[in-house]
Amino acid sequence: MTDLVDDLLTYIDQSPTPYHAVIETAGRLEAVGYSLLEEGDAWALSPGDRRYVIRAGGSIAAFEVGSAAPAEAGFRVIGAHTDSPNLRIKPSPDVREHGCHQLAVEPYGGVLLHTWLDRDLTIAGRVTLAIDGGTETRLVDFERPLLRVPNLAIHLYRELNQEGLKLNAQRHLSPLLGLGDDADFVELLCAELGREGAMVDRDQVLAFDLMTYDTQRSVRSGANGEFIHAPRLDNLASSHAGIEALIRAGAAGPSAATRVVVLYDHEEVGSRSTQGAGGTFLADTLERIAIGARGSDAESMARAVSRSWLISADMAHAIHPNYADRHEPGHRPKLGAGPVIKTNSNQAYATDAESAGFFASLCARVGVTPQNFVTRSDLGCGSTIGPISAARVGIRTVDVGNPMLSMHSVREMAASADVDPMVKVLAEFFRGGPS
């Protein structure tokens, strides 16, 4: 049996972009009997059906229809997101300065910019092509080291160690691709697409969504392998936990409630998109399940919502031993100490007493003790899909996550011991748990 931590690392390495994460997730679902539904088709569903639906390439919702109608048993929903902060390639990327060929990039989300310096970067994403009078979108992944954003030598920046590194996103982040008059980026892209399939001419390239990522593989570290070092832990670790919990619960037997996992794109930039949590993806999916049930009527969706729960799973801030003062006293989650319930009175998180108690009771049922996180009152608080989904769909919601360090770095850090407990709690949620 594959170790769960190693499986997480494989999932991350197979998912350099949201589009690849969706394909990796779909493959895992199909291996246990899930099949694709198209949003444009009419849905005919029966109890026990295992299906998934993809929106805009970067978001996926999977569900197992419950043995009871949603109006009677509700939905059990886990939400997470597929996107992570990175440097994305601009539409006209080629920049040639001082004998160097660079690419123009734009930070996506709240990037820890300095962590992207002096890393062996590559590019992955999707490309839309003109094919036979229409269009076709293909995934691409260069995989090999291709780019680097070099630091400025200390000899030319003597004040750095005293004043701190100051990076301008426009002037200081363009990675080096080549020297002199080498081929432009679109030609390089066409060659890579040709390596992976049929040859492509540059005039066929209509547009692309491409992003950089670090080529170093995900690993365990520490004296006893107690740490995980990986890119995109925020939030592929939660996406993996949700899917693994869905698969485990399904293997254990049916549920009266309909089980759902939704993984959104665009959380890191506010979720305002057709495939983001601010869009209609989850609401549309749940409504189609509810109204398609036997004996449904105009009130079925509203009745289902009143009997439903949503767990918003996103990573949490562990106490940093070098910056302990940046944490709220009494709310300092530790690496390796289990899932974290995240609370914010101003609704940056959707947690309230009812939903926090609900999650704590799930933890107790599987022998897990949850931790708590509240940000310092003099610091701003990040947010999640939790409040957005709760407002959009109307389902009671709790925000949780595993503790981690280096959030939004090119390589992040978490504890191996936290992987399994979260999956156990989420699987218990799907098995039924308290109502």
C-alpha positions in Angstrom: 0.0 0.0 0.0 1.4 3.4 -0.9 2.3 5.6 2.0 -0.1 8.5 2.2 2.7 11.1 2.5 4.4 9.8 -0.5 1.1 9.7 -2.4 0.6 13.4 -1.5 4.1 14.2 -2.8 3.3 12.4 -6.1 0.0 14.3 -6.4 1.8 17.6 -6.0 4.5 16.8 -8.5 1.9 15.6 -11.1 0.1 18.9 -10.6 2.3 21.9 -11.6 -0.8 23.9 -12.6 -4.5 23.9 -11.8 -5.2 22.3 -15.2 -2.8 19.4 -14.4 -4.2 19.1 -10.9 -7.7 18.6 -12.4 -6.4 15.9 -14.8 -4.5 14.2 -12.0 -7.6 14.3 -9.7 -9.9 13.0 -12.5 -7.5 10.1 -13.1 -7.7 9.1 -9.4 -11.4 9.4 -9.4 -11.9 7.3 -12.5 -9.7 4.5 -11.0 -12.4 4.1 -8.3 -15.5 4.2 -10.6 -16.2 7.9 -11.1 -17.1 9.1 -14.6 -17.2 12.4 -16.4 -20.3 14.5 -16.7 -20.5 17.4 -19.1 -22.1 20.6 -17.9 -23.9 21.0 -21.2 -25.5 17.6 -21.1 -28.7 16.6 -19.3 -28.0 14.8 -16.1 -29.7 11.6 -15.1 -28.5 10.5 -11.7 -29.4 7.6 -9.3 -28.4 6.8 -5.8 -24.8 5.5 -5.6 -23.7 7.2 -8.9 -20.1 8.5 -8.8 -19.6 11.4 -11.2 -17.3 14.4 -11.7 -17.6 17.6 -13.7 -15.0 20.1 -14.8 -15.4 23.8 -15.4 -12.9 25.9 -17.4 -10.1 23.3 -17.0 -9.0 24.4 -13.6 -11.9 23.5 -11.3 -13.5 20.1 -10.6 -16.4 18.9 -8.6 -16.8 15.2 -7.7 -19.8 13.6 -6.0 -21.3 10.3 -4.9 -25.1 10.5 -4.9 -26.5 9.6 -1.5 -29.0 6.8 -0.9 -31.5 9.4 0.3 -32.7 12.5 -1.7 -30.6 15.6 -0.9 -33.8 17.3 0.4 -33.9 14.7 3.1 -30.3 14.0 3.9 -28.5 17.1 2.5 -24.9 17.4 1.1 -21.6 16.8 2.8 -19.2 19.1 0.9 -15.4 19.6 1.1 -14.0 22.6 -0.7 -10.4 23.4 -1.5 -8.5 25.1 -4.4 -6.1 24.0 -7.2 -4.2 27.3 -7.7 -1.1 28.6 -6.0 0.9 31.8 -6.2 3.5 31.9 -9.0 5.0 33.9 -11.9 2.8 33.8 -15.0 4.0 34.4 -18.6 2.6 37.5 -20.2 0.9 37.3 -23.7 3.9 38.9 -25.5 6.7 37.6 -23.4 10.0 38.0 -25.2 12.3 40.6 -23.8 15.8 41.1 -25.2 18.2 43.3 -23.2 22.0 43.4 -23.0 22.5 40.2 -24.8 20.0 38.2 -22.8 16.7 36.7 -23.8 14.2 37.1 -20.9 10.5 36.5 -20.4 8.0 39.0 -19.2 6.1 37.6 -16.2 3.4 38.8 -13.8 3.0 37.7 -10.2 -0.1 35.7 -9.6 -1.5 35.9 -6.1 0.5 36.9 -3.0 3.9 35.6 -4.1 6.9 35.6 -1.7 8.9 37.1 -4.5 12.4 36.6 -3.2 11.9 32.8 -3.0 11.7 32.6 -6.7 15.3 33.9 -7.2 18.1 31.4 -8.1 15.7 28.5 -8.6 15.7 26.1 -11.6 12.3 27.1 -13.0 10.3 25.6 -15.9 6.9 26.3 -17.5 3.6 24.5 -17.7 0.0 25.3 -18.4 -2.3 25.3 -21.4 -2.3 26.6 -25.0 -5.2 27.3 -27.3 -4.5 26.4 -30.9 -6.2 27.0 -34.3 -7.0 23.5 -35.5 -9.0 22.6 -38.6 -11.1 25.8 -38.6 -11.8 25.6 -34.9 -9.8 25.8 -31.7 -8.3 23.2 -29.4 -6.7 23.6 -26.0 -3.8 21.4 -25.0 -1.8 21.0 -21.8 2.0 21.5 -21.9 4.7 20.9 -19.4 8.4 21.6 -20.2 9.4 19.7 -17.0 13.2 20.4 -17.6 15.0 23.4 -16.1 14.4 26.3 -18.5 14.4 29.6 -16.6 16.2 31.4 -13.8 15.8 34.7 -12.0 19.3 35.5 -10.8 20.1 37.4 -7.7 22.3 40.5 -7.9 25.7 39.8 -6.5 26.4 41.2 -3.0 29.4 43.1 -4.5 26.9 45.2 -6.4 24.3 45.4 -3.6 26.4 46.0 -0.5 23.4 47.4 1.5 21.2 44.3 1.0 22.0 42.6 4.3 21.4 45.7 6.3 18.4 47.2 4.5 16.7 44.0 3.2 16.0 42.9 -0.4 13.6 45.1 -2.3 12.2 43.7 -5.4 10.2 45.5 -8.1 7.8 43.0 -9.7 8.2 44.8 -13.1 11.9 45.3 -13.2 13.5 42.5 -11.2 11.6 39.3 -11.9 12.0 38.6 -15.6 13.7 35.2 -15.8 16.5 34.5 -18.2 15.6 32.1 -21.0 18.6 32.3 -23.4 21.4 34.4 -25.0 21.6 36.5 -28.1 19.2 35.9 -31.0 17.9 32.5 -30.1 14.3 31.4 -31.0 11.5 33.4 -29.6 9.2 31.9 -26.9 6.4 30.9 -29.2 8.8 28.9 -31.4 10.1 27.2 -28.3 6.5 26.5 -27.2 5.6 25.0 -30.6 8.7 22.7 -30.4 7.6 21.5 -27.0 4.0 20.9 -28.1 5.5 18.9 -31.1 7.4 16.7 -28.6 4.2 15.8 -26.8 2.0 15.3 -29.9 1.4 16.5 -33.5 3.6 19.3 -34.8 2.3 22.9 -34.3 3.1 26.0 -36.4 3.6 29.3 -34.7 0.6 30.8 -36.5 -1.6 28.2 -34.9 -0.9 29.5 -31.4 -3.8 31.8 -30.5 -3.3 32.2 -26.7 -1.9 30.6 -23.6 -2.2 30.4 -19.8 1.3 29.5 -18.8 3.0 29.6 -15.4 6.5 29.0 -14.0 7.2 26.4 -11.3 10.3 25.0 -9.5 11.6 21.8 -11.0 12.9 20.4 -7.7 10.8 17.4 -6.7 8.8 17.2 -3.5 10.6 15.5 -0.6 10.6 14.5 3.0 13.2 16.0 5.3 14.3 16.1 8.9 16.2 13.7 11.1 13.3 11.2 10.8 11.5 12.3 7.7 9.1 14.4 9.8 8.9 17.3 7.4 7.6 17.8 3.9 9.2 20.2 1.5 7.2 20.8 -1.6 5.8 23.5 -3.9 2.0 24.3 -3.9 1.2 22.7 -0.5 -1.1 25.6 -0.3 -3.5 24.2 -1.4 -2.8 20.9 -3.1 -2.3 19.3 0.3 -6.0 20.0 1.1 -7.2 19.0 -2.4 -5.4 15.7 -2.0 -6.9 15.2 1.5 -10.4 15.9 0.2 -10.1 13.5 -2.7 -8.5 10.8 -0.5 -11.3 11.2 2.1 -13.9 10.8 -0.6 -12.3 7.7 -2.0 -11.9 6.1 1.5 -15.5 6.9 2.5 -16.8 5.4 -0.7 -14.8 2.2 -0.1 -16.3 2.0 3.4 -19.9 2.0 2.1 -22.8 4.2 1.0 -24.1 7.3 2.8 -27.6 8.8 3.0 -26.1 12.2 2.3 -24.6 13.1 -1.1 -20.8 13.4 -0.8 -19.1 16.3 -2.7 -15.6 17.5 -3.2 -15.1 20.8 -5.1 -11.7 22.1 -6.0 -11.7 25.6 -7.3 -9.3 27.7 -9.4 -8.5 31.3 -8.7 -8.7 31.3 -4.9 -5.4 33.1 -4.6 -6.7 36.1 -6.6 -10.1 36.5 -5.0 -12.2 33.7 -6.5 -14.0 36.1 -8.9 -14.3 34.0 -12.0 -16.7 31.5 -13.6 -14.7 28.6 -12.1 -13.9 30.3 -8.8 -15.7 30.1 -5.5 -17.4 33.4 -6.3 -19.0 31.8 -9.4 -21.9 29.5 -9.8 -20.0 26.2 -10.1 -20.9 24.6 -6.8 -24.4 26.0 -6.6 -25.1 24.8 -10.1 -23.8 21.3 -9.4 -25.7 20.9 -6.1 -28.9 22.3 -7.6 -28.8 19.9 -10.5 -28.3 16.9 -8.1 -31.1 18.1 -5.8 -33.7 18.7 -8.5 -32.8 15.5 -10.3 -33.6 13.4 -7.3 -36.8 11.3 -7.3 -39.7 13.2 -5.8 -38.0 16.6 -6.0 -39.9 19.8 -6.2 -39.3 23.6 -6.2 -38.2 23.5 -2.5 -35.7 20.6 -2.8 -32.6 22.7 -3.1 -33.5 24.9 -0.1 -34.4 21.9 2.0 -31.1 20.2 1.0 -29.0 23.3 1.9 -30.6 23.4 5.4 -29.4 19.9 6.0 -25.9 20.4 4.6 -22.4 21.1 5.8 -19.3 22.5 4.0 -15.7 22.1 5.2 -13.5 24.7 3.6 -10.0 23.1 3.7 -7.1 25.4 3.2 -3.7 25.4 4.8 -3.1 27.1 8.2 -0.2 29.1 9.7 2.0 27.1 12.0 4.0 28.8 14.7 7.3 29.9 13.3 10.1 29.4 15.9 12.0 32.4 14.6 9.0 34.7 14.5 6.8 33.5 17.4 5.8 37.1 18.1 3.9 37.3 14.8 1.3 34.9 16.2 -1.7 35.5 18.5 -0.8 34.2 22.0 -2.9 31.1 22.9 -3.6 30.4 19.2 -0.2 29.1 17.9 -0.7 25.9 15.9 2.3 23.5 15.9 3.6 21.4 13.1 2.7 17.8 13.5 0.0 18.5 16.1 -3.0 18.0 13.9 -5.8 19.9 12.0 -6.4 23.6 12.7 -9.8 25.3 13.1 -9.4 28.8 11.7 -11.5 31.6 13.2 -11.9 35.3 12.3 -14.7 37.5 13.8 -14.7 39.7 10.7 -15.6 36.7 8.5 -12.3 36.2 6.7 -13.1 32.7 7.7 -16.6 31.3 7.8 -16.2 29.4 11.2 -18.6 30.1 14.0 -19.3 28.3 17.2 -21.7 25.8 15.6 -19.4 24.8 12.8 -16.3 24.8 15.0 -18.1 22.5 17.4 -19.2 20.3 14.5 -15.6 19.9 13.3 -14.3 19.3 16.8 -16.8 16.5 17.2 -15.7 14.9 14.0 -12.1 15.0 15.3 -13.1 13.4 18.6 -14.8 10.5 16.8 -11.5 9.5 15.1 -9.2 10.3 18.1 -7.8 13.6 16.8 -7.4 16.8 18.8 -7.8 19.9 16.7 -5.8 23.1 17.1 -7.0 26.7 16.8 -5.8 29.7 14.8 -6.7 33.3 15.2 -4.6 36.0 13.6 -3.2 38.8 15.7 -5.6 41.7 16.2 -3.1 44.1 14.8 -2.5 42.1 11.6 -4.6 41.6 8.5 -6.1 38.1 8.0 -6.0 36.1 4.8 -9.2 34.5 3.6 -10.4 31.4 1.9 -13.1 29.9 -0.3 -15.1 29.4 3.0 -16.9 32.7 3.4 -17.4 33.0 -0.4 -18.9 29.6 -0.8 -21.0 30.0 2.3 -22.5 33.2 1.0 -22.9 31.9 -2.5 -24.6 28.6 -1.6 -25.9 29.2 2.0 -24.4 26.1 3.6 -23.1 26.0 7.2 -19.3 26.2 6.9 -16.1 25.7 8.9 -12.6 26.8 7.8 -9.9 24.3 8.7 -6.4 23.4 7.4 -3.2 21.6 8.3 -0.4 23.8 9.8 2.5 24.8 7.5 5.4 27.2 7.2 6.7 29.2 4.3 3.2 29.8 2.9 3.3 31.3 -0.6 7.0 30.4 -1.0 8.3 28.7 -4.1 8.8 25.7 -1.7 6.7 25.3 1.3 7.0 23.2 4.5 4.6 21.0 6.5 4.7 18.0 8.8 4.4 14.4 7.6 2.5 13.6 10.8 -0.4 16.0 9.8 -1.3 14.3 6.5 -3.2 11.2 7.8 -5.2 12.8 10.7 -6.8 15.4 8.3 -7.8 12.6 5.9 -9.3 10.6 8.8 -11.4 13.5 9.9 -12.6 14.3 6.4 -13.4 10.7 5.7 -15.5 10.6 9.0 -17.3 13.7 7.7 -18.3 11.8 4.6 -19.2 8.6 6.5 -21.9 10.5 8.3 -20.5 11.8 11.6 -22.6 14.0 13.8 -25.4 16.0 12.2 
